[in-house]
Amino acid sequence: MKENMLLQVQSRLIGVSDMVYQPLQIGPVSCTVLYIQSIIDNQVLREAIVKPLLEAAVRTEVDSDLIGQIVSGTFFSIENRLADTAELVVNDLVSGNVALWLEGMSSMLVFSIPSYQKRSVPESTNEVVVVGPQEAFIEDIQVNMSLLRHKIKHPDLKMIQFSIGKYTKTEVYVIYIQGLCKPDILENVLTSLGEINMDSSLGVSYLSEFLEDHPLSPFPQYQYTERPDSVAAALVEGRIAVMQDGTPFSLLIPVTFFSLMQSSEDYYQRFHSATFIRLIRLLFAIVAFLLPSAYVAVTTFHPEIIPTNLLITIASARENIPFPALVEALLMEITFEGLREAGIRIPKPLGQTVSIIGGIVVGQAAVQAGIVSAPLVIIVSITGIASFIIPHFELGLAFRLLRFPVLLMGGTLGLFGVVISVYLIYWYMVSLRSFGVPYMQPFAPFVLRDLKDTFIRVPWFGMKKRTQAYTPDNEPRQDTT
């Protein structure tokens, strides 16, 4: 029964050792303040809730008007609301709220004063820029919201909240600018999030697999970012952000291949420099994807296309190697991937040193032992360096995974196999969609106007229209009158 709500809450929270039930007496009326001490703001509790109640308790008379004010919540200076079931009260308490129960009440007053340990706003470490803002998100969603609100000061910035996870009850926000994003994409995101039923969500990456159109695809259909300016730029472009409490990353949707090949610094530099860097980035992405396959295919099946002097050098280096070029390349690629992963997992003071020195020592020792040839060590090293140039980790990982089947095709069918592999992958990327947006737009389908911000970046005064892929009716970015 509702008259026994306090007992119901206590029975539901048996075993919660940091739960506090603080009894108070206000004249003839007994009341209890309930809270979990480790996750609430104790100073606000004392100053805004307990102190006014104690001051009321020392009065000679407690009239019905005062009790009515307390029950209605108008007695307090901070925001509060009524919770009329024990389950609602329990959920509020474990979320960092404070509840107040008065004897005879069939509901409880709830005050939202959570206080969790959090770190200060750091510099961006995964998306480093030389020119531009340096701040990054942290694990506290309210801090992240304030960073975003600081960037976009407009009433059309909308935020829709979800609670996901049976046990974690994690706050998830869908953020967009009304009028800029496509309504069908927004509806798709909201429907997908509303249908998620899982025990826990400890990172925004938990949600990404529920949101993708093609969850089995190696190519990401979303973009991670830890930078508030990148989220703000995406929202203004007509995209949608998904942010979750407890994770310092935001999910941006939809995406295209070309948006994943861009860095936030492209927009802080002059357009000449940004265009040059984008072209370099594209060149090295191709190198990271195809160089080992092309080397194996040419040296195995098409040595006649190699200049004679270079062919003699490669042949002499491979003279005593016991493995064919394909096996040799696979051994080196797998070893390099292992060293890269070890460099990430080893504690930071040692990780960089181990990965660099380990690569040099292992490569040199392998060449001296006659297991691999020196030219292949150079090829694999260049490939590894080139793979780091891809701005977004998920896209770089897709290229790293696909490099192995392309390498097998090149080692068994020569350049014909490499060409067939590239054609099949490109055909697949053309058919891929991210929330209904073609993955290879503006090349497939071809949109001439959107080429201004792909491999090249025209000056800002030349980009008067937003990208057609994200915004309905190609909303203007600048006043064209």
C-alpha positions as CSV (number, residue, x, y, z in Angstrom):
1,M,0.0,0.0,0.0
2,K,1.1,3.6,-0.6
3,E,0.9,4.4,3.1
4,N,3.8,2.0,3.6
5,M,6.0,3.5,0.8
6,L,8.9,4.1,3.2
7,L,8.9,0.4,4.2
8,Q,8.6,-0.6,0.5
9,V,11.7,1.5,-0.4
10,Q,13.6,0.1,2.6
11,S,12.8,-3.5,1.6
12,R,13.9,-2.8,-2.0
13,L,17.3,-1.4,-0.9
14,I,18.3,-4.0,1.7
15,G,22.0,-4.5,1.5
16,V,22.8,-1.0,0.1
17,S,25.3,-0.2,2.8
18,D,25.7,3.5,1.9
19,M,22.0,4.2,2.0
20,V,21.1,6.8,4.6
21,Y,17.7,7.2,6.3
22,Q,17.8,10.4,8.3
23,P,14.8,10.9,10.6
24,L,13.5,14.4,11.4
25,Q,10.7,15.7,13.5
26,I,8.7,18.7,12.4
27,G,6.4,19.4,15.3
28,P,4.0,16.5,15.4
29,V,5.0,15.2,12.0
30,S,7.7,12.7,11.5
31,C,9.7,12.7,8.3
32,T,12.6,10.9,6.8
33,V,15.3,12.1,4.3
34,L,16.6,9.2,2.1
35,Y,19.7,9.3,0.0
36,I,22.8,7.4,-1.0
37,Q,25.6,9.4,0.6
38,S,28.4,8.7,-2.0
39,I,26.5,10.1,-5.1
40,I,24.7,13.2,-3.9
41,D,25.9,16.8,-3.2
42,N,26.0,16.8,0.6
43,Q,26.4,20.6,0.8
44,V,23.2,21.2,-1.2
45,L,21.5,18.6,0.9
46,R,22.4,20.4,4.2
47,E,21.8,23.9,3.0
48,A,18.7,23.6,0.8
49,I,16.8,20.6,2.3
50,V,17.8,19.7,5.9
51,K,18.5,23.2,7.2
52,P,15.0,24.6,6.2
53,L,13.4,21.6,7.8
54,L,15.3,21.9,11.0
55,E,14.5,25.6,11.2
56,A,10.9,24.7,10.8
57,A,11.2,22.1,13.5
58,V,12.3,24.5,16.2
59,R,9.2,26.7,15.8
60,T,6.7,26.6,18.6
61,E,3.8,25.8,16.3
62,V,3.7,23.9,13.0
63,D,0.6,24.9,11.2
64,S,-1.1,23.0,8.4
65,D,0.0,25.6,5.9
66,L,3.6,24.8,6.5
67,I,3.0,21.0,6.1
68,G,1.0,21.8,3.0
69,Q,3.9,23.8,1.6
70,I,6.4,21.0,2.3
71,V,4.1,18.4,0.7
72,S,3.6,20.6,-2.4
73,G,7.3,21.4,-2.6
74,T,6.9,25.1,-2.5
75,F,8.7,25.2,0.9
76,F,12.0,24.5,-0.8
77,S,14.2,26.7,-2.9
78,I,15.4,24.0,-5.2
79,E,13.6,22.1,-7.9
80,N,11.6,19.0,-6.8
81,R,8.9,16.7,-7.9
82,L,6.6,14.0,-6.5
83,A,7.2,10.3,-7.0
84,D,4.1,8.2,-6.3
85,T,5.5,4.7,-6.5
86,A,8.2,2.9,-4.5
87,E,9.9,1.8,-7.8
88,L,10.2,5.4,-9.0
89,V,11.7,6.5,-5.7
90,V,14.3,3.6,-5.8
91,N,15.3,4.5,-9.3
92,D,15.7,8.2,-8.3
93,L,17.8,7.3,-5.3
94,V,20.3,5.1,-7.2
95,S,20.6,7.9,-9.8
96,G,21.8,10.4,-7.2
97,N,18.6,12.0,-6.0
98,V,17.3,12.7,-2.5
99,A,13.8,11.7,-1.4
100,L,11.7,13.2,1.5
101,W,8.9,11.2,3.1
102,L,6.4,12.7,5.5
103,E,4.4,10.5,7.8
104,G,1.0,9.8,6.2
105,M,2.1,10.7,2.7
106,S,1.3,8.3,-0.2
107,S,4.2,9.7,-2.2
108,M,7.7,11.2,-1.8
109,L,9.3,14.5,-2.8
110,V,12.4,13.9,-4.9
111,F,15.3,16.4,-5.3
112,S,17.8,16.0,-8.0
113,I,21.2,16.8,-6.6
114,P,23.6,14.2,-7.9
115,S,27.4,14.6,-7.5
116,Y,29.8,12.1,-9.1
117,Q,33.5,12.2,-9.2
118,K,34.7,13.6,-12.6
119,R,37.9,14.9,-14.2
120,S,38.5,18.4,-15.5
121,V,38.0,19.1,-19.2
122,P,41.2,17.8,-20.9
123,E,42.9,18.4,-24.2
124,S,42.0,16.2,-27.1
125,T,44.4,13.2,-27.3
126,N,43.0,11.1,-30.1
127,E,42.1,13.9,-32.5
128,V,45.0,16.2,-32.2
129,V,45.0,19.5,-34.1
130,V,47.7,22.2,-34.3
131,V,45.2,25.0,-35.0
132,G,41.8,25.1,-33.4
133,P,40.1,24.3,-30.0
134,Q,42.0,21.9,-27.8
135,E,39.2,20.8,-25.4
136,A,37.7,17.3,-25.3
137,F,34.7,15.6,-23.8
138,I,34.8,13.9,-20.4
139,E,32.7,11.1,-18.9
140,D,30.1,13.5,-17.3
141,I,27.2,14.1,-19.7
142,Q,26.3,17.5,-18.1
143,V,29.8,18.8,-18.6
144,N,29.7,17.6,-22.2
145,M,26.3,19.3,-22.7
146,S,27.6,22.5,-21.4
147,L,30.6,22.4,-23.8
148,L,28.2,21.8,-26.7
149,R,25.8,24.6,-25.6
150,H,28.8,26.9,-25.4
151,K,29.4,26.2,-29.1
152,I,25.8,26.5,-30.4
153,K,23.7,29.2,-28.8
154,H,20.4,28.7,-30.6
155,P,16.9,27.5,-29.4
156,D,16.7,25.1,-32.3
157,L,19.3,22.9,-30.7
158,K,17.2,20.0,-29.4
159,M,18.0,17.2,-27.0
160,I,15.9,14.1,-26.5
161,Q,16.7,11.9,-23.5
162,F,16.6,8.1,-23.3
163,S,17.4,5.8,-20.4
164,I,19.0,2.6,-21.6
165,G,20.1,-0.5,-19.6
166,K,18.1,-2.5,-17.2
167,Y,20.8,-2.2,-14.5
168,T,22.8,0.9,-15.6
169,K,19.9,3.1,-16.6
170,T,22.3,5.2,-18.6
171,E,21.3,8.6,-19.8
172,V,21.5,8.8,-23.6
173,Y,20.8,12.0,-25.6
174,V,19.9,12.4,-29.2
175,I,21.0,15.9,-30.2
176,Y,20.1,17.7,-33.4
177,I,19.3,21.1,-34.8
178,Q,15.6,21.4,-35.8
179,G,15.2,22.2,-39.4
180,L,18.7,21.2,-40.5
181,C,18.6,17.4,-40.1
182,K,16.4,15.2,-42.2
183,P,13.2,14.2,-40.3
184,D,13.2,10.6,-41.6
185,I,16.8,10.0,-40.3
186,L,15.9,11.5,-36.9
187,E,12.8,9.3,-36.7
188,N,14.9,6.2,-37.6
189,V,17.4,7.0,-34.8
190,L,14.7,7.7,-32.2
191,T,12.9,4.4,-33.1
192,S,16.1,2.4,-33.0
193,L,17.1,3.7,-29.6
194,G,13.6,3.2,-28.2
195,E,13.7,-0.5,-29.2
196,I,17.0,-1.2,-27.5
197,N,16.5,-3.6,-24.5
198,M,19.7,-4.6,-22.9
199,D,21.1,-5.1,-19.4
200,S,23.8,-2.4,-19.6
201,S,25.2,0.3,-21.8
202,L,28.7,1.4,-20.5
203,G,29.8,3.2,-23.7
204,V,28.2,4.8,-26.7
205,S,29.8,2.1,-28.9
206,Y,27.3,-0.4,-27.3
207,L,24.6,1.5,-29.1
208,S,26.3,1.8,-32.5
209,E,25.6,-1.8,-33.5
210,F,21.9,-1.4,-32.9
211,L,21.8,1.8,-35.0
212,E,23.7,0.6,-38.1
213,D,21.9,-0.2,-41.3
214,H,24.5,-2.9,-42.1
215,P,25.9,-4.2,-38.7
216,L,27.9,-6.9,-40.4
217,S,29.8,-4.5,-42.6
218,P,33.5,-3.9,-41.9
219,F,33.0,-0.2,-42.8
220,P,31.7,2.1,-40.0
221,Q,28.4,3.8,-40.6
222,Y,29.0,6.3,-37.8
223,Q,31.8,8.6,-36.6
224,Y,33.3,8.7,-33.2
225,T,34.6,12.0,-31.9
226,E,35.8,13.4,-28.6
227,R,35.8,17.0,-29.7
228,P,32.9,19.4,-28.9
229,D,33.8,21.5,-32.0
230,S,33.5,18.5,-34.3
231,V,30.0,17.7,-32.8
232,A,29.0,21.3,-33.2
233,A,30.2,21.4,-36.8
234,A,28.3,18.1,-37.6
235,L,25.1,19.4,-36.1
236,V,25.3,22.6,-38.1
237,E,25.9,20.5,-41.2
238,G,22.6,18.7,-40.5
239,R,23.8,15.5,-38.8
240,I,22.7,14.0,-35.6
241,A,24.8,13.3,-32.4
242,V,24.2,10.6,-29.9
243,M,25.9,11.2,-26.5
244,Q,25.9,9.0,-23.5
245,D,26.7,9.6,-19.8
246,G,29.9,7.8,-18.8
247,T,31.7,8.0,-22.1
248,P,33.9,10.8,-23.5
249,F,32.9,10.1,-27.1
250,S,30.0,11.2,-29.2
251,L,28.4,9.2,-32.1
252,L,27.8,11.2,-35.3
253,I,25.3,9.9,-37.8
254,P,24.9,9.6,-40.7
255,V,28.4,9.5,-42.4
256,T,29.9,9.1,-45.8
257,F,33.3,7.7,-46.7
258,F,34.6,11.2,-47.4
259,S,33.4,12.6,-44.1
260,L,35.5,9.9,-42.4
261,M,38.5,10.9,-44.4
262,Q,38.3,14.5,-43.1
263,S,39.8,16.0,-40.0
264,S,38.5,18.9,-38.0
265,E,41.7,20.7,-38.6
266,D,40.9,20.9,-42.3
267,Y,38.5,23.7,-41.5
268,Y,40.9,25.7,-39.4
269,Q,43.7,25.9,-41.9
270,R,43.7,27.8,-45.2
271,F,42.0,26.0,-48.0
272,H,45.2,25.6,-50.0
273,S,46.8,23.7,-47.1
274,A,43.7,21.7,-46.3
275,T,43.3,20.6,-49.9
276,F,46.9,19.5,-50.1
277,I,46.7,17.6,-46.8
278,R,43.5,15.8,-48.0
279,L,45.1,14.7,-51.2
280,I,48.2,13.4,-49.3
281,R,45.8,11.6,-46.9
282,L,44.0,10.0,-49.8
283,L,47.3,8.9,-51.4
284,F,48.6,7.3,-48.3
285,A,45.2,5.6,-47.6
286,I,45.6,3.9,-51.0
287,V,49.2,3.0,-50.1
288,A,48.1,1.5,-46.8
289,F,45.5,-0.5,-48.5
290,L,47.2,-1.7,-51.7
291,L,51.0,-1.5,-51.4
292,P,51.7,-5.0,-49.9
293,S,49.3,-6.6,-52.3
294,A,50.8,-4.9,-55.3
295,Y,54.3,-5.8,-54.2
296,V,53.5,-9.5,-53.8
297,A,51.5,-9.6,-57.1
298,V,54.2,-7.9,-59.1
299,T,57.2,-9.8,-57.7
300,T,55.4,-13.1,-58.0
301,F,53.5,-12.8,-61.3
302,H,54.7,-9.7,-63.2
303,P,58.4,-9.2,-62.6
304,E,58.8,-7.9,-66.2
305,I,57.2,-4.6,-65.3
306,I,59.9,-3.9,-62.7
307,P,62.9,-1.9,-63.9
308,T,65.9,-4.3,-64.4
309,N,68.2,-2.8,-61.7
310,L,65.4,-2.8,-59.1
311,L,64.4,-6.3,-60.0
312,I,68.0,-7.5,-59.6
313,T,68.1,-5.8,-56.1
314,I,64.8,-7.5,-55.1
315,A,65.9,-10.9,-56.4
316,S,69.3,-10.8,-54.6
317,A,67.5,-9.8,-51.4
318,R,65.1,-12.7,-51.7
319,E,67.7,-15.2,-52.8
320,N,68.0,-17.1,-49.5
321,I,64.4,-16.5,-48.3
322,P,62.7,-19.9,-47.7
323,F,59.1,-18.6,-48.1
324,P,57.2,-17.4,-51.1
325,A,56.5,-13.7,-51.2
326,L,52.8,-14.2,-50.1
327,V,53.8,-16.1,-46.9
328,E,56.6,-13.7,-46.2
329,A,54.2,-10.7,-46.5
330,L,51.6,-12.3,-44.3
331,L,54.2,-13.1,-41.6
332,M,55.4,-9.5,-41.6
333,E,51.9,-8.0,-41.6
334,I,50.7,-10.1,-38.7
335,T,53.8,-9.4,-36.8
336,F,53.4,-5.7,-37.3
337,E,49.8,-5.8,-36.2
338,G,50.8,-7.6,-33.1
339,L,53.5,-5.0,-32.3
340,R,51.0,-2.2,-32.9
341,E,48.5,-3.8,-30.5
342,A,51.2,-4.4,-27.9
343,G,52.2,-0.8,-28.1
344,I,48.6,0.2,-27.3
345,R,48.1,-2.2,-24.4
346,I,51.5,-1.8,-22.7
347,P,51.5,1.0,-20.1
348,K,52.0,4.4,-21.7
349,P,55.6,5.1,-20.5
350,L,56.7,1.9,-22.2
351,G,54.2,1.5,-25.0
352,Q,55.7,3.8,-27.6
353,T,59.3,2.7,-26.9
354,V,58.4,-1.0,-27.1
355,S,56.5,-0.6,-30.4
356,I,59.2,1.4,-32.1
357,I,62.2,-0.5,-30.8
358,G,60.4,-3.8,-31.1
359,G,59.7,-3.1,-34.8
360,I,63.3,-2.1,-35.5
361,V,64.8,-5.0,-33.6
362,V,62.4,-7.7,-35.0
363,G,62.7,-6.4,-38.6
364,Q,66.5,-6.2,-38.5
365,A,66.8,-9.6,-36.8
366,A,64.4,-11.2,-39.3
367,V,66.4,-9.8,-42.3
368,Q,69.7,-11.0,-40.8
369,A,68.3,-14.4,-40.1
370,G,67.1,-14.7,-43.7
371,I,63.4,-15.1,-42.8
372,V,62.2,-12.1,-44.7
373,S,63.7,-9.8,-47.2
374,A,64.7,-6.2,-46.6
375,P,62.5,-4.8,-49.4
376,L,59.4,-6.3,-47.7
377,V,60.3,-4.8,-44.3
378,I,60.4,-1.4,-46.0
379,I,57.0,-2.1,-47.7
380,V,55.4,-3.2,-44.4
381,S,56.9,-0.2,-42.6
382,I,55.6,2.3,-45.1
383,T,52.2,0.6,-45.0
384,G,52.0,0.8,-41.2
385,I,53.0,4.5,-41.2
386,A,50.5,5.2,-44.0
387,S,47.6,3.6,-42.1
388,F,48.0,6.1,-39.2
389,I,47.3,9.0,-41.6
390,I,43.6,8.0,-41.9
391,P,41.9,10.4,-39.4
392,H,39.2,8.1,-38.0
393,F,40.3,4.9,-36.2
394,E,37.3,2.8,-37.3
395,L,37.8,3.5,-41.0
396,G,41.6,2.8,-40.6
397,L,40.7,-0.5,-38.9
398,A,38.4,-1.5,-41.8
399,F,41.3,-0.9,-44.3
400,R,43.6,-3.0,-42.0
401,L,41.2,-5.9,-42.0
402,L,40.5,-5.8,-45.8
403,R,44.2,-5.6,-46.6
404,F,44.6,-9.3,-45.8
405,P,42.0,-10.7,-48.3
406,V,43.3,-8.3,-51.0
407,L,46.8,-9.6,-50.2
408,L,45.7,-13.2,-50.6
409,M,44.1,-12.3,-53.9
410,G,47.2,-10.6,-55.1
411,G,49.4,-13.5,-54.0
412,T,47.3,-16.1,-55.9
413,L,46.0,-14.2,-59.0
414,G,48.5,-11.4,-59.4
415,L,47.4,-7.9,-60.4
416,F,44.2,-9.3,-61.8
417,G,43.3,-10.5,-58.3
418,V,44.1,-7.0,-56.8
419,V,42.0,-5.3,-59.5
420,I,39.1,-7.7,-58.9
421,S,39.3,-7.1,-55.1
422,V,39.3,-3.4,-55.5
423,Y,36.3,-3.5,-57.8
424,L,34.3,-5.7,-55.5
425,I,35.1,-3.5,-52.5
426,Y,34.2,-0.4,-54.3
427,W,31.0,-2.0,-55.6
428,Y,30.1,-2.9,-52.0
429,M,30.9,0.6,-50.7
430,V,28.7,2.1,-53.4
431,S,25.8,-0.1,-52.3
432,L,26.3,0.7,-48.6
433,R,24.1,3.2,-46.8
434,S,24.4,5.0,-43.5
435,F,20.8,5.7,-42.3
436,G,19.7,5.9,-45.9
437,V,22.5,8.2,-47.0
438,P,24.7,6.7,-49.8
439,Y,28.1,5.9,-48.4
440,M,30.0,7.2,-51.5
441,Q,28.0,10.4,-52.0
442,P,28.8,12.8,-53.8
443,F,30.5,10.4,-56.2
444,A,27.8,7.7,-56.2
445,P,25.3,9.3,-56.7
446,F,27.2,12.1,-58.3
447,V,26.4,15.5,-56.8
448,L,28.6,18.2,-58.4
449,R,27.9,20.9,-55.8
450,D,29.0,18.7,-52.9
451,L,32.5,18.1,-54.5
452,K,33.5,21.4,-52.9
453,D,34.1,19.6,-49.7
454,T,35.5,16.1,-50.5
455,F,39.1,15.7,-51.6
456,I,39.4,19.4,-51.9
457,R,38.1,22.2,-49.7
458,V,37.1,25.4,-51.4
459,P,37.2,28.7,-49.3
460,W,34.4,29.2,-46.9
461,F,32.9,31.9,-49.0
462,G,32.5,29.3,-51.8
463,M,30.5,26.8,-49.7
464,K,27.2,28.6,-49.6
465,K,25.1,25.4,-49.5
466,R,25.2,22.6,-46.9
467,T,25.9,19.0,-48.0
468,Q,22.9,17.5,-49.8
469,A,23.4,14.2,-48.1
470,Y,22.6,15.5,-44.6
471,T,20.2,18.4,-45.0
472,P,16.8,18.6,-46.6
473,D,16.5,20.8,-49.7
474,N,20.2,21.7,-49.4
475,E,19.7,24.4,-46.8
476,P,21.9,27.5,-47.3
477,R,25.0,27.8,-45.1
478,Q,25.4,31.5,-45.9
479,D,23.0,34.3,-46.8
480,T,23.0,34.3,-50.6
481,T,20.9,37.4,-51.0
